């Protein structure tokens, strides 16, 4: 799957499920602060990622994710591994 398509799919579910404004999603923006995530939100996010992209997510995977770009890169790398 192309990187642009991954970004598009991720942004779609962030907007739909986490009610974030599209203009607030910027590559270098802090994802946790922008989305105002709590522990239940992470669980929701894991379920959504697994269902859309078809790979398992470990809780520790989120420790290195700060920005939206980090998140896109993580999903893209995992999609490549499962391809």
C-alpha positions as CSV (number, residue, x, y, z in Angstrom):
1,X,0.0,0.0,0.0
2,X,1.3,3.4,-0.9
3,X,2.3,5.8,1.9
4,X,-0.2,8.5,0.7
5,X,-3.0,5.9,0.9
6,X,-1.9,4.9,4.4
7,X,-1.9,8.6,5.5
8,X,-5.4,9.0,3.9
9,X,-6.8,6.0,5.7
10,X,-5.3,7.0,9.1
11,X,-6.6,10.5,8.8
12,X,-10.1,9.2,7.9
13,X,-10.4,7.1,11.0
14,X,-8.8,9.9,13.2
15,X,-11.4,12.4,12.0
16,X,-14.3,9.9,12.2
17,X,-13.4,8.1,15.5
18,X,-11.5,10.7,17.4
19,X,-13.4,13.8,16.1
20,X,-10.2,15.7,15.3
21,X,-10.5,18.6,12.9
22,X,-8.7,17.8,9.6
23,X,-6.7,21.1,9.8
24,X,-5.3,20.0,13.2
25,X,-3.6,16.9,11.6
26,X,-0.1,18.1,10.6
27,X,2.9,15.9,10.1
28,X,5.0,17.4,12.9
29,X,2.1,18.0,15.3
30,X,2.1,16.2,18.6
31,X,-0.4,13.4,18.1
32,X,-1.2,12.7,21.8
33,X,-1.8,16.4,22.5
34,X,-3.8,17.0,19.3
35,X,-6.1,14.0,19.8
36,X,-6.2,14.4,23.6
37,X,-5.7,10.6,24.0
38,X,-6.3,8.7,27.1
39,X,-5.7,5.0,27.8
40,X,-9.1,3.9,26.4
41,X,-8.5,5.9,23.2
42,X,-5.3,3.9,22.7
43,X,-7.3,0.7,23.0
44,X,-9.8,2.0,20.4
45,X,-6.9,3.0,18.1
46,X,-5.3,-0.4,18.3
47,X,-8.6,-2.1,17.4
48,X,-9.1,0.2,14.5
49,X,-5.6,-0.1,13.2
50,X,-5.7,-3.9,13.4
51,X,-9.0,-4.1,11.5
52,X,-8.1,-1.6,8.8
53,X,-4.5,-2.7,8.2
54,X,-4.5,-6.3,9.3
55,X,-1.6,-6.4,11.7
56,X,-1.3,-6.8,15.5
57,X,-0.2,-3.8,17.5
58,X,1.7,-4.0,20.8
59,X,1.2,-1.4,23.5
60,X,5.0,-0.7,23.5
61,X,4.8,0.3,19.8
62,X,3.2,3.6,20.8
63,X,6.2,4.6,23.1
64,X,8.2,5.9,20.1
65,X,5.3,7.7,18.4
66,X,5.1,11.4,19.1
67,X,4.0,13.1,15.9
68,X,1.5,12.2,13.2
69,X,4.4,11.5,10.9
70,X,5.8,9.0,13.5
71,X,2.4,7.3,13.4
72,X,2.2,7.2,9.6
73,X,5.7,5.8,9.4
74,X,5.0,3.1,12.0
75,X,1.8,2.0,10.2
76,X,3.6,2.1,6.8
77,X,6.5,0.0,8.1
78,X,4.2,-2.6,9.7
79,X,2.1,-2.8,6.5
80,X,5.3,-3.5,4.5
81,X,6.3,-6.2,7.0
82,X,3.0,-8.0,6.5
83,X,2.9,-7.6,2.7
